[in-house]
Every structure is written in C-alpha cells, then in structure tokens.
Amino acid sequence: MAKVLDNASKLGLEKYPRQESRDILYGTAGFRTRAENLPHILYRVGLLAVLRSKSKRGAAIGLMITASHNPEPDNGVKLIDPFGEMLQQSWEKFATRLANASDTELYSVLLAIAEAESIDWEARALICVGQDTRPSSPDLAQAAITGITVMGGEVKDYGVVTTPMLHYFVASINTDGIYAEATEDGYFKKMTTAFKKLRGDKPSNGNYVPSILFDGANGVGALKMKVCLSYLGDSLQVQLYNDGNGKLNHLCGADYVKVQQCAPHGVPRITNARCVSVDGDADRIVYYYTDECDKLHLLDGDRIATLVADYLMELVQKSNLGLQLGLVQTAYANGSSTNYISKTLKAPVACVPTGVKHLHQKALEYDIGIYFEANGHGTVIFSDFATKRICCAAEEPSLPKKQLCAIRTLAAIIEAINQTVGDAISDLLILETVLHARGWSIQDWEAAYTDLPNRQLKVTLKDRRVIETTDAERKSVAPPGLQDQINLFVRNVPNGRAFVRPSGTEDIVRVYAEADTQANADQLALQVASAVYQLAGGVGSPPALE
C-alpha cells in the first residue's frame, strides 16, 4: 500500500502539479471549471476512483469528463457509483479534500481516505472512462487514466459517449447485463427495440406526425443521435441540426432554449414543427415550437413530467397491480405544473433541493418514481418490486385483455427508459411514445394546462456562500433581510413566487420568479436580483434582463 501511494503522490508532483490556488468543491455536477485548471484534478480523481472501486469490492466505477451545458472552454469530471447513481455524498468530501490538497499533502490525504474506508488493497479496481466532445477532453482523460493506472486500477475507456450512456454502462457491468450488454450496440438495441414495440405498425396516429427537428447543441448528443437513427429505421424521422460543426452549446442546446426562452440558432424556423433541444452531454432535453407569429412555445421538464405522469397513471390504473406512482420536483417547477399534477392527476408530489441526486433519491421511495428538473433533466424509476410485479404479470395470458395490454406496455417502457439517470435520447423515445399513443401534436400537449410566465436571472457575487437556503431551497435564511424583501415583492404581484439559490459550481446566485404576466415576472425577477446584488455583495454590472 505504502509503495502504491508513494508512487501516486510522486507522479502527481512530477507530471500533474497543482495549478490552481483557489479551492474547488465537488458538487452535484462534480468538479467543473476552466479546462486549463483541471489536469491535476483529473489525475487525483483517477486516484480516488480506484479507491472507490476497491471500497466497493471491485465494482466498476464511472469517471465522466464533461461540463455539460457550460461553454466550450470549461470542462469537468464526476464519478459514477456502481448502479449508475451519483457518487455517494460522503465521498464528495473526500473528492474535495483530495482535489484541494497541496502536492506535499497528497500522500497523507490518500492514506487518510484509504484508512477511513478500510480499503482492501487486494481488491481489483475497474474504472469506466468517458468523455464529451470538448477539445480539452482527450488530454484530461489521459490525466485521469494516468491516475487510475498508477494506483493499479484497470481502465475501460469508452471514448466519446454521452454522460447517460456511461451511467448505463457502469450499471450494466455491475448487474451482469440486467440492463443490457455494456456496449453502445447493447444500449441502442435495447431502447430502440422497446420503442418500436411500443409504437407498433403505425408511425402516425391522430394529430401525431413521426417527425422532429433535433438541436444537438454541437455536442455528443448529435453524434449519438446519428447512431440511434440507424437503429430506429422508419419509426421516427429526425432532422439533425447543430450536429457538431459549430461551437459547443453556443446559442443552442437545451440550456440556451430554457434560460433564454428563444429558439436555438442553426435550426430552421418551421411554423408549428415539433423541435427538440438537448444539452452538451445529452442528459437534458426540452421541446419547443414556434407559431405563426414566430413566438416560441417551450415545453420544458415540467411539461415532460406531467405528460409522462399522466400516461403512466393511466397505465397503472388499468394494470390493477396496486402500484404507487409519485412525482418529484424542485423549486424551479412551474406552479401550474404542480397544481395540475396534484389536483388534476391526483398524484403525490414531493419537492426537494435542486440536483439530480436529491430527485433520484426521493423517486426511489415510490414503486414508480418520476422526476424531471425544469431544465429537462430527469427519468422514470421502477422499483425492484414494481419491475418484478409487472414482468411476472406480463406473462399471465389469462388476465383480461385491457389489463394485460397495460401491463405489457409498462414492461416495454421499463426496457426503453434509462433508469440510471436523465438521458435525453432515452427520454425522447419515451416522450414520442406517449405523444404517439395519445395521438397528440405538440400543440395538443401544450394545451393540457397553461404555464405561469417566469423569468430566471443570474447575479454575480464575491462569494456565493453568503446565500443560505432552506425548505428545499424555496426560502432564504441568509443574508439577513433578503427573504423579507422577497416576500414583500411577491405580495405585490398576482400569482407571484420567487426564490434564490447559489450555484453549485460558480460564484453566482440564480433568481427565479413567476407571476400572472410576463411583464410582472420580469419585474419581480429584477427586484429580487437587485436585492441579492445589494444585500449579498454583488460584483460587476447591476442585474438586468438577459
């Protein structure tokens, strides 16, 4: 053990010395910052990944290099636990401590982690490495692989993949292929086979037309969607745009469409056409269309959640298997969507802090848990109990025809969904399945309920840590007086709601506001942002509408 740790610390000093003086935190998105500041961090995360794998008795661990929807000069890294879930929270502290240790402290920090977790040095370690399409990713991948190999770990390098694909591969390896073969072919074959089974022989149905415009954010989602099309055949027509020839996430992609509430550049404006945008690593998805007046109509994660919940609720009721379905949201969920789910669908709704790890954990409490952040990141989780019950019942031909049809539809959905994490490509197939089953156009989908107008703003601070929140991030407890100001502004606006939360990766505070009209939502967002700027130490220009 001592020799391994000594080699790891020495090589780290020689080839990947610490470059950044500021500390960095491992958050929901892992580590994320400018790419030039990351080589030593990737090396250290490679070391940590080996320790994590050994602590899990040799189970495969994922190491994904991506900065998701961030600009192209950024990059990042996050670890994936054995069943495709986010890194266990207690290990986030280890990651932060190791990343911020001085070069001379590297040996002692590694030793402390190994001792704290009673690492078995005889255990094997397998690390699955993936990367997005950023120019900086190959060199960062090499830094991570160096860290893995110097610690005696085995590397399975998947190259350029979407983040959800790597989550899927890790889970598949550790469950002996229960999900599918841990290859790109196994991944696409499993999902698309189920999709075509759900669709049947008629690609069109009612107002549904099997054709979409796809904005790939010039990222890996565009590359893998091209691969997916070869498996889909004629079941879905997809026209690809922003397919990798432009700058990653620049004026395009799911985050741009959601935050700016405007159509992406590079996609033709075809009136009322059903359009899809994914983000740079393809774990987020939003739908949109532009009407005759060139106005954008956005169908984001809230809309996705309600569409899927409505469809699955109907199937659950028809299946008569006694399964409980629940939906998980964050404070960013539009108030209208929450009312629709609780009052119209009459499904349980829970609110948790922002971050997939919080949503995913809560969703596990239901037989069928649905979660989507408003930004379009989410999935559906079927518990082991629900999966076994559905799959066993699907083999009972004596059941009434309508009940058996509902059960077998649920069984096919289990095959089509990537339950490990939000997956833009898998989610697209599920959403197209629901729209086809309903015979709905995107306009029919939008007509289910009316969103409250909303606005998001960012405020740059000297230190985001001065902002503290509670109640699933819906209320501010610091700095003093901020929540009182927010309450005052909200009371003066019909259907007003607003909250602030610090970013997990940069010194900014995100402001969300909604109201009865867009003008009131804009005004409320500006008022709250100005209060944050004044009370929390804003820097740069005062808040303004983006």
Backbone torsions as a table, in degrees:
resi	resn	phi	psi	omega
1	MET	NA	-48.0	-177.7
2	ALA	-59.2	-40.3	-179.1
3	LYS	-65.9	-41.7	179.5
4	VAL	-62.5	-47.8	-179.0
5	LEU	-65.9	-35.8	179.0
6	ASP	-65.1	-45.2	177.8
7	ASN	-61.8	-41.7	-178.5
8	ALA	-62.6	-43.2	-178.3
9	SER	-72.5	-37.3	180.0
10	LYS	-67.4	-44.9	179.7
11	LEU	-64.9	-35.8	178.2
12	GLY	-61.3	-38.8	178.6
13	LEU	-68.2	-39.7	-174.4
14	GLU	-77.5	-44.7	-171.9
15	LYS	-102.9	-32.5	-176.6
16	TYR	-130.7	63.6	177.8
17	PRO	-66.4	153.7	179.8
18	ARG	-61.9	130.4	-175.1
19	GLN	-107.3	-24.8	-172.4
20	GLU	-110.6	129.2	-178.2
21	SER	-80.7	-27.6	-179.6
22	ARG	-77.1	146.0	177.1
23	ASP	-73.7	154.7	178.5
24	ILE	-129.1	141.5	-177.6
25	LEU	-105.5	141.0	172.5
26	TYR	-86.2	113.3	-177.9
27	GLY	-118.1	-157.2	-179.8
28	THR	-55.5	-37.0	-178.7
29	ALA	-93.5	12.5	-175.8
30	GLY	78.2	-143.2	171.7
31	PHE	-94.5	137.2	179.6
32	ARG	-151.6	124.8	179.6
33	THR	-166.4	-167.2	177.1
34	ARG	-63.2	139.2	-173.1
35	ALA	-60.0	-35.6	-176.3
36	GLU	-67.4	-15.4	179.1
37	ASN	-94.1	5.9	-169.3
38	LEU	-105.0	-16.4	-174.5
39	PRO	-52.4	-46.1	-178.6
40	HIS	-68.7	-30.5	178.8
41	ILE	-70.5	-40.8	178.0
42	LEU	-63.6	-39.4	176.8
43	TYR	-59.8	-45.5	-177.6
44	ARG	-70.3	-35.3	176.2
45	VAL	-65.8	-33.6	174.0
46	GLY	-61.0	-42.3	176.5
47	LEU	-61.6	-46.3	-177.3
48	LEU	-65.0	-37.3	179.9
49	ALA	-59.3	-38.2	177.9
50	VAL	-65.1	-43.8	177.8
51	LEU	-61.5	-40.9	179.9
52	ARG	-64.2	-43.7	179.3
53	SER	-63.1	-43.4	178.2
54	LYS	-64.2	-36.2	179.8
55	SER	-68.1	-21.5	178.2
56	LYS	-102.3	26.4	174.9
57	ARG	59.1	39.7	174.9
58	GLY	87.9	4.2	177.5
59	ALA	-62.2	146.9	178.5
60	ALA	-65.4	140.5	176.1
61	ILE	-122.7	142.2	179.6
62	GLY	-96.8	146.4	175.2
63	LEU	-132.7	105.8	-175.6
64	MET	-107.4	127.7	180.0
65	ILE	-102.2	109.2	-178.1
66	THR	-167.0	155.7	169.7
67	ALA	-121.5	21.2	171.2
68	SER	52.7	-116.2	-174.6
69	HIS	-89.3	1.0	179.7
70	ASN	-66.5	162.3	177.2
71	PRO	-59.2	159.4	-174.4
72	GLU	-58.3	-34.9	179.9
73	PRO	-68.4	-15.8	177.7
74	ASP	-82.6	163.6	168.4
75	ASN	-157.4	179.6	-177.2
76	GLY	-170.6	-178.7	179.8
77	VAL	-152.9	143.2	173.5
78	LYS	-143.7	151.6	179.2
79	LEU	-98.9	148.6	-178.1
80	ILE	-119.1	127.2	-177.9
81	ASP	-79.0	171.8	-166.9
82	PRO	-55.5	-33.0	-178.2
83	PHE	-100.6	23.6	177.4
84	GLY	83.8	6.7	-178.2
85	GLU	-89.1	170.1	176.7
86	MET	-65.3	158.2	179.2
87	LEU	-56.1	135.7	177.7
88	GLN	-53.3	137.0	-170.4
89	GLN	-59.6	-36.1	-179.8
90	SER	-63.5	-27.5	179.0
91	TRP	-81.8	-16.0	174.0
92	GLU	-60.7	-37.4	179.0
93	LYS	-66.8	-38.1	176.4
94	PHE	-61.7	-44.2	-179.0
95	ALA	-60.7	-45.2	179.8
96	THR	-63.3	-43.8	-179.3
97	ARG	-63.7	-42.8	-177.5
98	LEU	-69.0	-40.8	-178.7
99	ALA	-64.3	-33.2	-174.1
100	ASN	-97.2	-2.7	178.6
101	ALA	-66.6	145.5	173.7
102	SER	-69.0	164.1	-179.7
103	ASP	-58.5	-37.7	-178.3
104	THR	-73.9	-17.9	179.6
105	GLU	-91.1	-7.5	-171.2
106	LEU	-56.8	-46.5	-179.1
107	TYR	-58.8	-49.4	-174.5
108	SER	-67.5	-34.8	178.9
109	VAL	-69.1	-42.9	176.7
110	LEU	-60.2	-43.3	179.9
111	LEU	-63.4	-41.5	-179.5
112	ALA	-64.2	-40.3	178.2
113	ILE	-65.6	-45.8	-179.4
114	ALA	-59.9	-41.4	-179.6
115	GLU	-72.5	-38.8	-179.7
116	ALA	-62.7	-32.3	-177.4
117	GLU	-103.0	6.8	179.9
118	SER	48.6	53.7	-176.0
119	ILE	-62.9	131.0	175.0
120	ASP	-89.2	106.5	-175.3
121	TRP	-71.6	-11.3	176.5
122	GLU	-84.9	-15.6	-179.3
123	ALA	-69.4	146.6	176.5
124	ARG	-74.5	168.1	175.9
125	ALA	-141.8	124.5	179.3
126	LEU	-121.7	123.4	-178.9
127	ILE	-119.8	123.5	176.4
128	CYS	-93.8	121.1	-175.5
129	VAL	-110.3	134.0	175.5
130	GLY	-136.6	160.5	-179.6
131	GLN	-146.9	156.1	175.2
132	ASP	-91.5	-166.0	-170.6
133	THR	-93.1	9.0	-178.6
134	ARG	-63.8	145.1	179.2
135	PRO	-58.0	-28.0	-178.2
136	SER	-81.4	-13.3	-171.4
137	SER	-64.0	-42.3	-178.7
138	PRO	-59.0	-43.9	-180.0
139	ASP	-67.3	-37.3	178.3
140	LEU	-68.1	-36.3	176.6
141	ALA	-62.3	-39.5	179.3
142	GLN	-65.2	-36.6	177.2
143	ALA	-62.9	-43.2	179.3
144	ALA	-65.4	-43.5	-179.3
145	ILE	-64.0	-36.4	175.9
146	THR	-61.2	-45.1	177.9
147	GLY	-61.0	-40.5	-179.6
148	ILE	-64.5	-48.6	-173.9
149	THR	-70.9	-34.9	-179.4
150	VAL	-68.1	-22.4	176.7
151	MET	-91.8	4.4	177.2
152	GLY	85.2	15.7	179.6
153	GLY	-85.8	156.0	176.1
154	GLU	-95.2	138.8	-177.2
155	VAL	-110.8	131.3	168.5
156	LYS	-114.8	101.0	-172.5
157	ASP	-91.6	111.5	179.8
158	TYR	-88.2	-4.2	179.4
159	GLY	68.5	-140.3	-177.6
160	VAL	-81.6	114.7	179.0
161	VAL	-143.2	162.2	171.2
162	THR	-72.6	155.6	176.2
163	THR	-57.7	-46.2	179.9
164	PRO	-61.6	-31.5	178.2
165	MET	-63.4	-42.3	-179.4
166	LEU	-66.6	-40.0	174.6
167	HIS	-56.0	-44.9	-177.9
168	TYR	-63.5	-45.0	-179.1
169	PHE	-62.4	-43.3	179.8
170	VAL	-60.5	-47.6	179.5
171	ALA	-62.0	-39.8	-178.8
172	SER	-65.3	-43.3	178.7
173	ILE	-60.1	-42.7	-174.6
174	ASN	-82.5	-5.0	178.0
175	THR	-120.0	22.2	177.9
176	ASP	53.5	42.1	173.6
177	GLY	77.9	17.8	178.4
178	ILE	-60.5	-39.0	178.3
179	TYR	-71.7	-54.0	178.0
180	ALA	175.9	174.6	172.8
181	GLU	-60.0	137.0	-173.7
182	ALA	-80.2	56.9	178.2
183	THR	-136.6	164.7	177.3
184	GLU	-60.2	-41.2	179.1
185	ASP	-63.0	-44.1	179.3
186	GLY	-63.1	-40.3	179.5
187	TYR	-61.3	-53.1	-176.8
188	PHE	-70.9	-37.7	-178.0
189	LYS	-63.8	-42.3	-178.3
190	LYS	-63.5	-48.6	-176.0
191	MET	-69.4	-45.6	-175.0
192	THR	-72.9	-31.2	175.6
193	THR	-62.9	-44.4	177.6
194	ALA	-65.3	-40.4	179.8
195	PHE	-60.3	-46.6	-178.7
196	LYS	-67.7	-31.5	175.8
197	LYS	-66.8	-41.5	178.8
198	LEU	-67.1	-35.8	-175.9
199	ARG	-74.3	-35.2	-178.4
200	GLY	78.2	-158.1	-173.6
201	ASP	-87.9	-9.3	-176.0
202	LYS	-113.5	101.7	179.2
203	PRO	-62.0	-32.6	179.1
204	SER	-98.2	154.8	177.6
205	ASN	-162.0	118.7	179.2
206	GLY	58.0	-125.0	179.2
207	ASN	-84.6	-1.5	-178.3
208	TYR	-83.1	129.3	175.6
209	VAL	-118.3	127.9	-174.2
210	PRO	-78.8	61.8	-178.0
211	SER	-147.7	131.6	179.0
212	ILE	-136.6	157.3	168.8
213	LEU	-101.6	130.0	-170.5
214	PHE	-117.9	117.9	176.2
215	ASP	-96.2	109.8	-175.0
216	GLY	-90.2	7.4	177.0
217	ALA	59.4	17.6	-176.8
218	ASN	56.4	34.8	-176.7
219	GLY	-125.5	-164.0	-175.8
220	VAL	-66.7	-25.8	177.9
221	GLY	-60.3	-36.6	178.1
222	ALA	-66.7	-42.3	179.3
223	LEU	-61.6	-45.2	-175.8
224	LYS	-78.3	-24.4	175.0
225	MET	-67.5	-34.5	175.2
226	LYS	-60.6	-41.0	177.8
227	VAL	-65.5	-43.7	-178.4
228	CYS	-59.2	-36.9	-178.2
229	LEU	-61.1	-31.0	179.6
230	SER	-69.1	-21.1	177.1
231	TYR	-90.5	-27.8	-176.0
232	LEU	-76.7	-27.8	-177.9
233	GLY	63.6	-133.1	-177.5
234	ASP	-92.0	6.5	-174.7
235	SER	-72.3	-22.4	178.7
236	LEU	-152.9	127.7	178.8
237	GLN	-94.6	123.2	-177.3
238	VAL	-125.9	122.5	174.6
239	GLN	-99.4	118.9	-173.9
240	LEU	-91.3	134.7	175.1
241	TYR	-134.5	162.2	-174.7
242	ASN	47.3	55.4	-170.1
243	ASP	-95.6	16.7	175.6
244	GLY	122.3	-4.3	-178.3
245	ASN	-89.5	-6.3	179.1
246	GLY	-114.9	-172.3	-178.7
247	LYS	-79.3	134.5	-176.0
248	LEU	-56.8	128.1	175.1
249	ASN	62.8	8.9	-176.2
250	HIS	-86.2	111.3	179.2
251	LEU	59.2	28.1	179.5
252	CYS	-159.5	174.7	178.6
253	GLY	93.0	165.9	-173.2
254	ALA	-61.2	-41.1	-178.0
255	ASP	-66.7	-40.6	178.5
256	TYR	-61.8	-47.3	-178.4
257	VAL	-64.4	-42.3	-177.9
258	LYS	-68.0	-49.8	-174.0
259	VAL	-75.3	-46.0	-178.2
260	GLN	-81.2	-16.6	-179.3
261	GLN	53.3	47.2	174.7
262	CYS	-145.6	158.9	-176.7
263	ALA	-68.6	148.7	180.0
264	PRO	-70.7	149.2	171.2
265	HIS	-69.3	153.3	176.1
266	GLY	89.1	-4.6	177.9
267	VAL	-114.6	126.4	-177.8
268	PRO	-62.6	144.0	177.7
269	ARG	-85.2	96.9	176.9
270	ILE	-108.5	114.9	-173.3
271	THR	-53.1	127.3	175.0
272	ASN	65.9	11.0	177.3
273	ALA	-74.1	141.6	178.7
274	ARG	-78.0	118.8	-174.9
275	CYS	-121.4	149.0	-178.4
276	VAL	-129.3	135.5	172.8
277	SER	-123.6	134.8	173.2
278	VAL	-115.7	170.0	-179.6
279	ASP	-99.0	-175.5	-170.3
280	GLY	-60.6	-28.5	178.1
281	ASP	-115.1	10.4	171.5
282	ALA	63.8	40.2	171.2
283	ASP	-112.1	1.3	175.6
284	ARG	-124.3	148.6	178.2
285	ILE	-146.9	137.7	170.3
286	VAL	-134.7	152.8	174.1
287	TYR	-107.6	156.6	174.3
288	TYR	-160.7	165.3	168.0
289	TYR	-150.0	159.8	175.2
290	THR	-113.5	135.7	-176.4
291	ASP	-89.6	-171.1	-176.2
292	GLU	-62.5	-23.3	179.2
293	CYS	-95.6	12.3	-178.5
294	ASP	63.6	26.7	176.5
295	LYS	-88.3	136.2	179.1
296	LEU	-80.9	134.5	172.3
297	HIS	-116.4	113.4	-175.0
298	LEU	-99.5	129.7	173.4
299	LEU	-116.0	97.5	-170.8
300	ASP	-96.0	-159.7	-177.0
301	GLY	-60.7	-32.6	177.1
302	ASP	-63.5	-46.0	178.7
303	ARG	-63.8	-40.0	178.5
304	ILE	-61.9	-45.9	-178.8
305	ALA	-61.1	-43.9	-178.4
306	THR	-69.0	-36.9	178.2
307	LEU	-63.5	-47.2	-178.6
308	VAL	-67.4	-42.2	-178.9
309	ALA	-63.2	-42.4	179.2
310	ASP	-59.4	-45.9	-178.7
311	TYR	-66.6	-46.0	-178.1
312	LEU	-70.3	-33.4	176.4
313	MET	-59.3	-43.4	179.0
314	GLU	-63.1	-43.6	179.8
315	LEU	-66.1	-40.5	179.3
316	VAL	-61.6	-43.5	179.6
317	GLN	-64.8	-42.9	179.8
318	LYS	-69.4	-30.4	-178.2
319	SER	-70.0	-27.9	178.3
320	ASN	55.9	40.1	-179.9
321	LEU	-102.3	1.9	177.4
322	GLY	70.0	30.8	-178.5
323	LEU	-87.6	143.7	178.1
324	GLN	-100.0	127.2	178.6
325	LEU	-109.1	137.5	177.8
326	GLY	-140.0	154.9	-178.8
327	LEU	-122.3	137.7	-177.4
328	VAL	-116.8	132.6	179.8
329	GLN	-128.6	173.4	170.7
330	THR	-116.1	178.2	-179.9
331	ALA	-61.9	-21.3	-179.9
332	TYR	-73.3	-12.0	-178.9
333	ALA	-61.8	134.9	179.0
334	ASN	-64.0	136.7	-177.9
335	GLY	-56.4	-33.6	179.7
336	SER	-66.1	-35.4	-180.0
337	SER	-68.5	-40.0	179.1
338	THR	-62.9	-43.6	178.2
339	ASN	-63.2	-40.3	-179.0
340	TYR	-64.1	-43.4	-178.4
341	ILE	-66.6	-46.7	-174.5
342	SER	-77.1	-35.8	-174.1
343	LYS	-97.4	-36.4	-179.1
344	THR	-90.4	-52.8	179.7
345	LEU	-78.6	-21.7	-179.4
346	LYS	56.2	43.0	177.2
347	ALA	-105.7	147.0	177.0
348	PRO	-61.4	137.8	178.1
349	VAL	-126.2	128.6	176.3
350	ALA	-117.3	147.4	177.1
351	CYS	-116.4	130.9	-179.0
352	VAL	-131.7	165.9	176.8
353	PRO	-59.6	155.1	178.6
354	THR	-59.9	142.9	179.5
355	GLY	126.2	131.0	-175.9
356	VAL	-58.5	-35.6	-177.8
357	LYS	-61.2	-34.6	178.9
358	HIS	-73.0	-43.7	179.7
359	LEU	-64.2	-46.1	-177.3
360	HIS	-61.8	-44.2	-178.5
361	GLN	-61.8	-43.0	-180.0
362	LYS	-67.8	-38.9	-179.2
363	ALA	-62.6	-27.1	179.4
364	LEU	-66.9	-13.8	-178.8
365	GLU	-78.2	-11.3	-179.1
366	TYR	-105.1	160.6	172.3
367	ASP	-63.8	-42.6	174.1
368	ILE	-129.7	109.8	-178.1
369	GLY	-106.9	128.5	-179.9
370	ILE	-114.4	128.8	174.5
371	TYR	-141.3	135.5	172.7
372	PHE	-145.0	124.4	169.5
373	GLU	-70.8	158.0	-179.9
374	ALA	-58.9	-25.2	-179.7
375	ASN	-75.6	-2.1	176.9
376	GLY	96.6	11.5	179.2
377	HIS	-97.4	115.1	179.5
378	GLY	177.7	178.5	-179.0
379	THR	-162.4	-173.0	175.1
380	VAL	-121.8	134.6	179.9
381	ILE	-117.3	127.3	174.0
382	PHE	-103.3	124.6	179.0
383	SER	-65.5	162.8	176.4
384	ASP	-58.5	-39.8	178.8
385	PHE	-60.4	-48.2	-178.7
386	ALA	-65.1	-41.7	-178.7
387	THR	-61.8	-47.5	-179.7
388	LYS	-64.0	-41.5	-178.9
389	ARG	-64.2	-42.8	-179.5
390	ILE	-68.0	-48.4	-175.9
391	CYS	-66.5	-36.3	177.1
392	CYS	-67.8	-44.4	-179.4
393	ALA	-65.6	-29.2	-179.8
394	ALA	-65.5	-17.7	179.6
395	GLU	-98.0	13.0	-179.3
396	GLU	-104.2	88.2	-176.5
397	PRO	-66.0	-14.6	-178.4
398	SER	-77.3	-11.0	-180.0
399	LEU	-68.2	152.3	176.0
400	PRO	-52.6	146.7	-172.1
401	LYS	-57.6	-46.4	-177.5
402	LYS	-66.1	-39.2	178.7
403	GLN	-65.6	-45.4	-178.7
404	LEU	-64.6	-37.7	178.3
405	CYS	-62.1	-43.9	179.0
406	ALA	-63.9	-42.0	-179.3
407	ILE	-64.6	-43.6	-179.1
408	ARG	-70.1	-29.5	173.6
409	THR	-65.9	-43.8	176.1
410	LEU	-60.4	-40.3	179.3
411	ALA	-62.7	-39.3	178.6
412	ALA	-69.6	-35.5	178.0
413	ILE	-64.3	-38.1	176.5
414	ILE	-57.1	-39.0	179.9
415	GLU	-72.0	-32.2	-174.4
416	ALA	-83.6	-22.9	-173.7
417	ILE	-92.5	143.5	171.5
418	ASN	-91.3	100.9	-174.0
419	GLN	-80.9	-8.0	-176.0
420	THR	-74.9	-29.9	-174.6
421	VAL	-171.3	167.0	174.2
422	GLY	-59.6	133.0	-174.8
423	ASP	-138.5	110.5	-174.8
424	ALA	-59.1	-40.3	-177.2
425	ILE	-71.6	-46.2	176.9
426	SER	-62.0	-44.0	179.8
427	ASP	-62.0	-39.2	177.8
428	LEU	-57.9	-44.6	-179.4
429	LEU	-64.3	-38.4	178.1
430	ILE	-67.3	-43.6	-178.4
431	LEU	-66.5	-39.7	176.4
432	GLU	-66.0	-32.7	175.5
433	THR	-62.7	-45.9	-177.8
434	VAL	-66.8	-45.9	179.4
435	LEU	-60.6	-40.6	177.6
436	HIS	-63.5	-45.3	-179.4
437	ALA	-63.2	-36.4	179.9
438	ARG	-79.8	-19.9	-174.5
439	GLY	71.2	33.2	-173.3
440	TRP	-102.2	143.3	163.9
441	SER	-83.9	173.9	177.4
442	ILE	-66.4	-28.1	176.7
443	GLN	-69.8	-38.2	175.8
444	ASP	-61.6	-41.9	178.7
445	TRP	-59.7	-47.3	-177.7
446	GLU	-63.3	-29.1	-174.2
447	ALA	-73.0	-6.8	-178.1
448	ALA	-58.6	-40.3	175.9
449	TYR	-159.4	167.6	-178.2
450	THR	-106.4	122.9	177.8
451	ASP	-67.4	147.0	168.3
452	LEU	-76.3	134.2	176.2
453	PRO	-56.6	142.6	-177.2
454	ASN	-144.6	165.9	179.1
455	ARG	-148.5	138.9	173.9
456	GLN	-116.1	138.1	176.8
457	LEU	-132.8	161.5	176.0
458	LYS	-120.6	140.4	175.5
459	VAL	-123.4	123.8	179.2
460	THR	-83.5	130.7	-178.5
461	LEU	-120.3	162.1	172.4
462	LYS	-66.1	-38.3	-177.7
463	ASP	-151.1	111.7	-176.6
464	ARG	-65.7	-17.0	-176.1
465	ARG	-69.5	-10.0	176.6
466	VAL	-71.3	-18.6	176.8
467	ILE	-89.8	122.3	176.2
468	GLU	-125.5	141.8	-176.1
469	THR	-130.0	166.2	175.3
470	THR	-145.6	-177.6	178.4
471	ASP	54.0	55.1	-180.0
472	ALA	54.8	39.9	175.9
473	GLU	70.5	13.5	-178.3
474	ARG	-87.8	-11.2	179.6
475	LYS	-133.9	142.1	178.1
476	SER	-95.9	135.8	177.2
477	VAL	-112.7	-8.7	175.5
478	ALA	-156.0	145.3	2.2
479	PRO	-73.4	162.3	-178.8
480	PRO	-57.8	138.0	175.8
481	GLY	90.3	-16.1	-177.0
482	LEU	-65.2	-47.0	-178.8
483	GLN	-64.5	-34.6	177.0
484	ASP	-61.8	-40.5	177.5
485	GLN	-64.1	-45.1	179.9
486	ILE	-60.3	-45.9	179.6
487	ASN	-58.2	-41.0	-179.8
488	LEU	-63.6	-46.5	-179.8
489	PHE	-63.3	-41.8	-177.8
490	VAL	-64.4	-40.0	-178.3
491	ARG	-61.7	-25.3	-176.4
492	ASN	-88.4	3.7	-176.6
493	VAL	-126.0	127.1	176.0
494	PRO	-58.2	134.1	-179.4
495	ASN	56.7	28.3	-177.1
496	GLY	-74.4	143.9	173.4
497	ARG	-156.0	137.4	179.6
498	ALA	-154.6	151.7	175.0
499	PHE	-155.5	165.2	176.5
500	VAL	-130.4	150.1	175.8
501	ARG	-150.5	140.6	178.5
502	PRO	-73.5	144.1	175.0
503	SER	-63.2	151.1	177.3
504	GLY	-86.6	-7.6	-172.8
505	THR	-128.3	-15.9	-177.6
506	GLU	-147.2	164.1	-175.8
507	ASP	-81.3	64.7	174.1
508	ILE	-132.9	157.8	173.6
509	VAL	-117.3	132.8	179.5
510	ARG	-94.1	133.7	180.0
511	VAL	-113.5	130.8	176.4
512	TYR	-123.4	135.9	177.5
513	ALA	-143.9	144.5	173.5
514	GLU	-140.3	153.4	-176.8
515	ALA	-160.3	-174.5	-175.4
516	ASP	-71.9	-27.9	178.5
517	THR	-131.2	159.7	178.6
518	GLN	-63.9	-37.6	179.0
519	ALA	-61.6	-42.2	179.2
520	ASN	-69.4	-37.3	177.6
521	ALA	-64.3	-41.5	178.2
522	ASP	-63.0	-45.1	-179.4
523	GLN	-63.5	-44.0	179.9
524	LEU	-62.2	-43.8	179.0
525	ALA	-60.9	-41.9	179.6
526	LEU	-65.8	-41.2	178.8
527	GLN	-62.2	-46.1	-179.3
528	VAL	-66.5	-42.9	179.4
529	ALA	-61.7	-38.9	178.9
530	SER	-65.6	-38.5	177.7
531	ALA	-64.4	-41.6	177.1
532	VAL	-61.8	-46.2	-179.1
533	TYR	-56.8	-42.6	-176.2
534	GLN	-78.0	-41.5	-172.7
535	LEU	-90.4	-19.8	-173.3
536	ALA	-114.3	9.5	175.9
537	GLY	81.8	53.2	178.7
538	GLY	-67.4	148.2	177.0
539	VAL	-124.4	160.1	-179.6
540	GLY	77.3	-155.7	-176.9
541	SER	-72.4	148.3	175.3
542	PRO	-61.0	157.4	-177.7
543	PRO	-58.7	143.3	176.8
544	ALA	-149.2	157.8	177.2
545	LEU	-64.0	134.7	-177.7
546	GLU	-82.9	NA	NA
